[in-house]
Amino acid sequence: MIGRPALVGNVYGRYSKQPALSPVRLARLFIRLIGRSVLPVLFQLKITSIDNFPRKDPVLVAGNHTAALEAVMLDVYFPPSIEMLSLADIPAERITEIAVDLCGVIPLRRGPYDRAAMRKALGVLKQGGFIDLFPGGGIWQEGKKKALPGIAWVSVQFGAPVLLIGFNDTSGAMSAGLKFKHPKLTMPVGQVISPAKIPPQARHLKYLPDRSPAAG
């Protein structure tokens, strides 16, 4: 996308830079251009503090998650290319499946620690890339959600700062937007938070639970 070559995974869990005319890069650029044209027509958009978006250096992006639109807004408006962790073992809408096939995501399995997903996420960060997580869990869970510790684990392991982004409740917004009801979509961008520093002594291992980060 704009400002950074797209990254794509391989069987070794590493990420490599995509050439300018690769299918993934072209698909992402197409989605971004279409999204920036269509979203303002269908929705009342309000994006604040967009200057807080980092332009370089590895960053973890964390936001609340109630529907697929949060991922769409990040992919469309986040200045550099961003790689998303997404649960691989839940059913998805057809439009979501198509977007995933075009752009690719890092598949994350619930339950025990997913080492393959973590290797890929750390690989993106090592190349100066950006990773998106939704620490509150998946979009099938209703109500308020408690953030899970996965994003803290990745931040501590790599020493990557975290950028917090908030969204309003977007449940049902896609359907309303397609009916030209123009629902509101808000995306306030917070400040980048420095990574926590935890000494490596065994007594601190309780702060790094052996579990996967939840992502939508």
Number of C-alpha atoms within 10 A of each C-alpha: 23 13 10 18 17 25 23 20 18 9 8 9 19 18 22 15 15 16 13 13 9 12 13 20 24 17 18 21 19 13 19 21 13 12 17 13 11 11 18 13 14 19 20 14 16 11 14 12 11 14 11 15 20 16 15 13 13 21 28 25 24 19 22 24 27 24 18 20 18 24 17 17 20 19 23 23 17 19 18 20 24 22 25 25 23 25 20 15 10 11 10 13 8 9 10 13 12 12 15 16 12 16 20 20 18 22 19 23 21 17 11 9 16 16 14 16 19 21 16 24 26 23 19 25 23 16 15 15 24 26 25 25 23 27 23 23 22 20 15 12 11 9 7 9 14 9 15 18 18 23 24 21 20 24 20 16 15 16 17 25 20 24 20 18 20 16 18 14 16 17 15 13 20 19 11 15 17 13 11 12 14 18 19 16 20 19 20 15 19 18 14 17 13 13 18 15 10 12 9 8 7 7 8 10 12 8 11 15 13 15 16 22 29 23 28 25
